[in-house]
């Protein structure tokens, strides 16, 4: 499928738009909103539209939402609005880095394992199945805790999350590769003397990569919540980087339910970004899976 056809598939409104299509549009719109918000945060602070998220000396503690502090202040005097806005920047940086890392490693290993088979496939399959059997949150917590406080940051958090998602991409790509490598066009390429590198890059990669965008957005939604869990446990990003999970930790430690704004806005932002990515993945699965699209149309 050429890039032009792929672009037309997304930009052309279907004649009978299904519910999954509108859910996908809603999810993509929510995600784009957070992306724009994350990109604009430095400019918003420079224009003095939002406060410095690490400054708390000029604010009183537990101020309710007002014209001065739109989302109020927390138990340490931080402006909740500025930290919620900057939290989107930190979340997207970690999510994009983690999922990109897992895609590169998982797809590469899946192609090698599925195409060559033999002892390479057995070793990689054993390692990935062993890693897949461990819950992703447990892997992320273990790696984040082992890094130590001095080395914590966006790269280390992204690596901790990315390792947990590598087996998912490996399994999908490996299974597709095993089913495709016996097709006639693959046999013809090998008969014509094509090298394994050329077969993998030209014939295999384009056929197995179609399901990866769906898994990418689904894992991105899960990584938002996992990053929040690490921050809530105090082993995520450093304290000087605004992050939604850490803000929830501060809110619960610093007050009771009467200060509702300290937990509502960071939690709502985390939930909205995760929901947006999940909705986008559900819609994308229909566009990248023709059989599912036909079944939806019949129903």
RODO-2510 file (C-alpha; in nm, 4 decimals, decimal comma):
residues 299
     n   res          X          Y          Z
     1     x     0,0000     0,0000     0,0000
     2     x     0,1472     0,3342    -0,1050
     3     x     0,1747     0,6331     0,1332
     4     x    -0,0781     0,8241    -0,0817
     5     x    -0,3395     0,5523    -0,0396
     6     x    -0,2753     0,5359     0,3346
     7     x    -0,3208     0,9130     0,3697
     8     x    -0,6404     0,9087     0,1637
     9     x    -0,7735     0,6276     0,3813
    10     x    -0,7495     0,8521     0,6888
    11     x    -0,8491     1,1874     0,5438
    12     x    -1,1477     1,0699     0,3364
    13     x    -1,4664     1,0606     0,5445
    14     x    -1,6418     0,7251     0,5087
    15     x    -1,9834     0,7277     0,3453
    16     x    -2,1322     0,5429     0,6421
    17     x    -1,9143     0,6398     0,9372
    18     x    -1,9260     0,3799     1,2118
    19     x    -1,9135     0,4354     1,5841
    20     x    -1,5512     0,3229     1,5966
    21     x    -1,4640     0,5915     1,3414
    22     x    -1,6061     0,8689     1,5576
    23     x    -1,4422     0,7213     1,8653
    24     x    -1,1126     0,7279     1,6794
    25     x    -1,1665     1,0923     1,5837
    26     x    -1,2468     1,1758     1,9461
    27     x    -0,9381     0,9932     2,0706
    28     x    -0,7105     1,1576     1,8155
    29     x    -0,8550     1,5000     1,8988
    30     x    -0,7919     1,4497     2,2705
    31     x    -0,4374     1,3312     2,2016
    32     x    -0,3646     1,6250     1,9704
    33     x    -0,4925     1,8644     2,2370
    34     x    -0,2447     1,7267     2,4913
    35     x     0,0369     1,7318     2,2353
    36     x    -0,0281     2,0988     2,1563
    37     x    -0,0529     2,1753     2,5274
    38     x     0,2803     2,0033     2,5935
    39     x     0,4515     2,1905     2,3102
    40     x     0,3131     2,5260     2,4204
    41     x     0,4009     2,5067     2,7915
    42     x     0,7408     2,6849     2,7681
    43     x     0,5851     2,9667     2,5655
    44     x     0,2915     2,9948     2,8071
    45     x     0,5315     3,0334     3,0976
    46     x     0,7431     3,2841     2,9047
    47     x     0,4327     3,4905     2,8324
    48     x     0,3529     3,4672     3,2059
    49     x     0,0192     3,2980     3,1401
    50     x     0,1137     3,0181     3,3802
    51     x     0,3398     3,0106     3,6829
    52     x     0,6672     2,8310     3,7192
    53     x     0,5595     2,4763     3,8173
    54     x     0,8537     2,4402     4,0585
    55     x     0,7908     2,7706     4,2379
    56     x     0,5898     2,7573     4,5591
    57     x     0,7213     3,0347     4,7853
    58     x     0,4851     3,3002     4,6484
    59     x     0,1680     3,0949     4,6979
    60     x    -0,0290     3,0115     5,0072
    61     x    -0,1056     2,6453     5,0704
    62     x    -0,4361     2,4838     4,9774
    63     x    -0,5852     2,7864     4,8052
    64     x    -0,9103     2,6911     4,6271
    65     x    -0,9504     2,7533     4,2524
    66     x    -0,9734     3,1247     4,1754
    67     x    -0,8962     3,3802     3,9057
    68     x    -0,5349     3,3934     4,0263
    69     x    -0,4827     3,0186     4,0654
    70     x    -0,7232     2,8515     3,8240
    71     x    -0,6822     2,5038     3,9757
    72     x    -0,5851     2,6229     4,3247
    73     x    -0,2656     2,5322     4,5103
    74     x    -0,1551     2,2121     4,6818
    75     x    -0,0177     2,1351     5,0273
    76     x     0,3278     2,2670     4,9343
    77     x     0,2076     2,5836     4,7644
    78     x     0,2564     2,4668     4,4062
    79     x     0,0156     2,6036     4,1473
    80     x    -0,1926     2,3024     4,0442
    81     x    -0,2781     2,4433     3,7009
    82     x     0,0833     2,4975     3,5935
    83     x     0,1885     2,1552     3,7233
    84     x    -0,1040     1,9881     3,5472
    85     x    -0,0118     2,1569     3,2188
    86     x     0,3567     2,0722     3,2535
    87     x     0,2630     1,7180     3,3528
    88     x     0,1369     1,6615     2,9986
    89     x     0,4819     1,7512     2,8663
    90     x     0,6590     1,5026     3,0940
    91     x     0,4028     1,2284     3,0264
    92     x     0,4249     1,2568     2,6485
    93     x     0,8046     1,2678     2,6531
    94     x     0,8223     0,9458     2,8526
    95     x     0,5415     0,7760     2,6588
    96     x     0,6827     0,8515     2,3126
    97     x     1,0348     0,7529     2,4132
    98     x     0,9239     0,4315     2,5856
    99     x     0,6940     0,3101     2,3097
   100     x     0,9412     0,4019     2,0341
   101     x     1,2122     0,2050     2,2145
   102     x     0,9873    -0,0989     2,2537
   103     x     0,8745    -0,0821     1,8887
   104     x     1,2307    -0,0723     1,7536
   105     x     1,3528    -0,3617     1,9684
   106     x     1,0357    -0,5712     1,9511
   107     x     0,9866    -0,5434     1,5741
   108     x     1,3540    -0,6126     1,5012
   109     x     1,3676    -0,9213     1,7232
   110     x     1,0298    -1,0435     1,5971
   111     x     1,1419    -1,0272     1,2337
   112     x     1,4664    -1,2107     1,3068
   113     x     1,2981    -1,4777     1,5186
   114     x     1,0114    -1,5442     1,2809
   115     x     1,2164    -1,5483     0,9605
   116     x     1,5234    -1,7470     1,0640
   117     x     1,3546    -1,9824     1,3125
   118     x     1,5676    -2,2591     1,4606
   119     x     1,7725    -2,1934     1,7728
   120     x     1,7393    -1,8151     1,7277
   121     x     1,3624    -1,8430     1,7447
   122     x     1,3689    -2,0813     2,0424
   123     x     1,6007    -1,8635     2,2507
   124     x     1,4191    -1,5382     2,1784
   125     x     1,0802    -1,7001     2,2281
   126     x     1,1859    -1,8346     2,5681
   127     x     1,3235    -1,4971     2,6788
   128     x     1,0236    -1,2987     2,5597
   129     x     0,7692    -1,5423     2,7029
   130     x     0,9485    -1,5274     3,0375
   131     x     0,9434    -1,1488     3,0295
   132     x     0,5813    -1,1417     2,9126
   133     x     0,4738    -1,3577     3,2081
   134     x     0,5806    -1,0834     3,4511
   135     x     0,3298    -0,7924     3,4890
   136     x     0,4496    -0,4795     3,3154
   137     x     0,3987    -0,2627     3,6235
   138     x     0,6177    -0,4963     3,8292
   139     x     0,8944    -0,4763     3,5686
   140     x     0,8728    -0,0972     3,5597
   141     x     0,8761    -0,0720     3,9404
   142     x     1,1750    -0,3074     3,9702
   143     x     1,3814    -0,1274     3,7059
   144     x     1,2921     0,2188     3,8365
   145     x     1,3790     0,1220     4,1929
   146     x     1,7097    -0,0350     4,0890
   147     x     1,8192     0,2758     3,8985
   148     x     1,8438     0,4852     4,2131
   149     x     1,7292     0,8375     4,2850
   150     x     2,0399     1,0062     4,1428
   151     x     1,9951     0,8527     3,7949
   152     x     1,6204     0,9014     3,7665
   153     x     1,4913     1,1030     3,4764
   154     x     1,2942     1,0797     3,1540
   155     x     1,5403     0,8395     2,9810
   156     x     1,5488     0,5962     3,2749
   157     x     1,1699     0,6068     3,3193
   158     x     1,1189     0,5514     2,9459
   159     x     1,3589     0,2556     2,9489
   160     x     1,1801     0,1002     3,2469
   161     x     0,8461     0,1263     3,0684
   162     x     0,9798     0,0274     2,7266
   163     x     1,1301    -0,3026     2,8430
   164     x     0,7882    -0,4171     2,9617
   165     x     0,6315    -0,3617     2,6160
   166     x     0,9011    -0,5253     2,3998
   167     x     0,7498    -0,8794     2,4270
   168     x     0,4121    -0,7572     2,2999
   169     x     0,5581    -0,6253     1,9738
   170     x     0,7841    -0,9281     1,9457
   171     x     0,4961    -1,1752     1,9713
   172     x     0,2783    -0,9936     1,7168
   173     x     0,5555    -0,9447     1,4600
   174     x     0,7016    -1,2910     1,5104
   175     x     0,3649    -1,4645     1,4575
   176     x     0,2918    -1,2598     1,1447
   177     x     0,6369    -1,3314     1,0088
   178     x     0,5992    -1,7079     1,0594
   179     x     0,2670    -1,7071     0,8714
   180     x     0,3900    -1,4883     0,5845
   181     x     0,7344    -1,6357     0,5160
   182     x     0,5806    -1,9471     0,3584
   183     x     0,3734    -1,7503     0,1043
   184     x     0,4419    -1,7919    -0,2667
   185     x     0,5846    -1,4431    -0,3174
   186     x     0,8373    -1,5125    -0,0408
   187     x     0,9366    -1,8405    -0,2053
   188     x     0,9706    -1,6592    -0,5377
   189     x     1,1964    -1,3941    -0,3832
   190     x     1,4223    -1,6598    -0,2340
   191     x     1,4281    -1,8505    -0,5645
   192     x     1,5414    -1,5368    -0,7460
   193     x     1,8356    -1,5094    -0,5094
   194     x     1,7194    -1,2253    -0,2849
   195     x     1,9252    -1,1943     0,0325
   196     x     1,7608    -1,2360     0,3751
   197     x     1,8211    -0,8681     0,4470
   198     x     1,6393    -0,7649     0,1304
   199     x     1,3519    -1,0088     0,1901
   200     x     1,3015    -0,8844     0,5460
   201     x     1,3212    -0,5148     0,4576
   202     x     1,1253    -0,5199     0,1304
   203     x     0,8707    -0,8004     0,1637
   204     x     0,8263    -0,8897     0,5300
   205     x     0,8436    -0,5527     0,7028
   206     x     0,5619    -0,3903     0,5051
   207     x     0,3274    -0,6828     0,5715
   208     x     0,3845    -0,7259     0,9430
   209     x     0,4041    -0,3577     1,0405
   210     x     0,0338    -0,2867     0,9814
   211     x    -0,0775    -0,4002     1,3259
   212     x     0,1994    -0,2114     1,5091
   213     x     0,0311     0,1362     1,5105
   214     x    -0,2706    -0,0096     1,6904
   215     x    -0,0509    -0,1749     1,9525
   216     x     0,1583     0,1425     1,9766
   217     x    -0,1344     0,3639     2,0753
   218     x    -0,2721     0,0979     2,3115
   219     x     0,0611     0,0624     2,4912
   220     x     0,0956     0,4408     2,5007
   221     x    -0,2342     0,4613     2,6900
   222     x    -0,1155     0,1977     2,9350
   223     x     0,2225     0,3675     2,9807
   224     x     0,0514     0,6925     3,0872
   225     x    -0,1090     0,5085     3,3793
   226     x     0,2082     0,3129     3,4569
   227     x     0,4122     0,6329     3,4710
   228     x     0,1515     0,7798     3,7049
   229     x     0,1799     0,4709     3,9260
   230     x     0,5582     0,5066     3,9426
   231     x     0,5236     0,8723     4,0358
   232     x     0,2652     0,7904     4,3012
   233     x     0,5067     0,5385     4,4516
   234     x     0,7819     0,7994     4,4494
   235     x     1,0128     0,6108     4,2107
   236     x     0,9195     0,7803     3,8836
   237     x     1,0575     1,1108     3,7636
   238     x     1,2617     1,3413     3,9891
   239     x     1,0659     1,5750     4,2150
   240     x     1,1704     1,8815     4,0134
   241     x     0,9907     1,7495     3,7029
   242     x     0,6125     1,8057     3,7272
   243     x     0,4336     1,4719     3,6877
   244     x     0,0716     1,3759     3,7531
   245     x     0,1383     1,0679     3,9642
   246     x     0,3762     1,2533     4,1936
   247     x     0,1240     1,5373     4,2279
   248     x    -0,1381     1,2857     4,3409
   249     x     0,1099     1,1537     4,5959
   250     x     0,1661     1,5071     4,7328
   251     x    -0,2091     1,5732     4,7397
   252     x    -0,2922     1,2587     4,9379
   253     x    -0,0078     1,3138     5,1814
   254     x    -0,0872     1,6797     5,2403
   255     x    -0,4593     1,6861     5,3064
   256     x    -0,7946     1,5198     5,3266
   257     x    -1,0853     1,5136     5,0839
   258     x    -1,1768     1,8738     5,1531
   259     x    -0,8954     1,9864     4,9177
   260     x    -1,0537     1,8121     4,6194
   261     x    -0,8813     2,0244     4,3549
   262     x    -0,5375     1,8869     4,4395
   263     x    -0,6347     1,5386     4,3224
   264     x    -0,9106     1,6099     4,0697
   265     x    -0,7167     1,7957     3,8019
   266     x    -0,3976     1,5835     3,7822
   267     x    -0,6051     1,2642     3,7950
   268     x    -0,8487     1,3932     3,5339
   269     x    -0,5657     1,4918     3,2990
   270     x    -0,4068     1,1479     3,3341
   271     x    -0,7378     0,9740     3,2693
   272     x    -0,8248     1,1929     2,9676
   273     x    -0,4909     1,1327     2,7937
   274     x    -0,5156     0,7580     2,8551
   275     x    -0,8748     0,7494     2,7298
   276     x    -0,7821     0,9510     2,4203
   277     x    -0,5035     0,7103     2,3278
   278     x    -0,7270     0,4087     2,3956
   279     x    -1,0057     0,5428     2,1743
   280     x    -0,7559     0,6157     1,8985
   281     x    -0,6236     0,2585     1,9134
   282     x    -0,9745     0,1104     1,8925
   283     x    -1,0500     0,3108     1,5799
   284     x    -0,7129     0,2440     1,4203
   285     x    -0,7620    -0,1314     1,4596
   286     x    -1,0552    -0,1146     1,2152
   287     x    -0,8530     0,0740     0,9529
   288     x    -0,5491    -0,1527     0,9754
   289     x    -0,7556    -0,4745     0,9850
   290     x    -0,9659    -0,5081     0,6667
   291     x    -1,1414    -0,8234     0,7906
   292     x    -1,2592    -0,6483     1,1076
   293     x    -1,3729    -0,3522     0,8953
   294     x    -1,5837    -0,5822     0,6765
   295     x    -1,7408    -0,7507     0,9781
   296     x    -1,8291    -0,4098     1,1272
   297     x    -1,9877    -0,2983     0,8012
   298     x    -2,2013    -0,6150     0,7805
   299     x    -2,3236    -0,5692     1,1371
***
